[in-house]
Amino acid sequence: MMTMEEVTKWVSTAKKGEKTMYYRGFFCEDSFKSFEMREFSKNLLDLEKKTNLFILYQKKIEEGHERKKPIYEYCIQKIKTEGSK
């Protein structure tokens, strides 16, 4: 998982259209017992709302079933540069 510092740096240096993955797994379940992951999620959403420079999305990589969690890639895509409308 990327840190908020890494995300912030990426957002400030990435060009419009660039993408990066910040987590691979099943974030919802993985973060259930991790305060740090929940705090990261809150801070990431706050940064998205504050800057409006990127979007967050997830892409399913593997199906889950009774004994196995699904696997997703959680990604960020830069949609505009600072100062653009």
C-alpha positions, 0 to 999 in steps of 0.5 A, a space after each residue: 500500500 502506498 503511503 499518503 506521502 507517496 500519494 501526495 507526491 504522485 498527485 503533484 508530479 503526475 501528468 494528466 491521464 497517468 494512473 497508479 495503483 495504491 493497493 492490491 487486495 480486498 480493501 474493505 475487508 483488509 481495513 476492517 481491523 486496521 486503523 491505519 488503513 481506515 485513516 489512509 482511506 479517510 485522508 485519501 478521500 479528503 485529498 480527492 475532494 480538496 484538490 479535484 485533481 484525480 479520481 479513484 477507482 477499483 478493478 477486479 482482478 480475481 473472483 472470490 468465493 467462500 474460502 477466498 477473498 476477491 482481489 482488486 487493484 485500487 487505482 488513482 488517475 490524474 484527471 487534470 493538472 493544478 491550475 487547470 479548470 
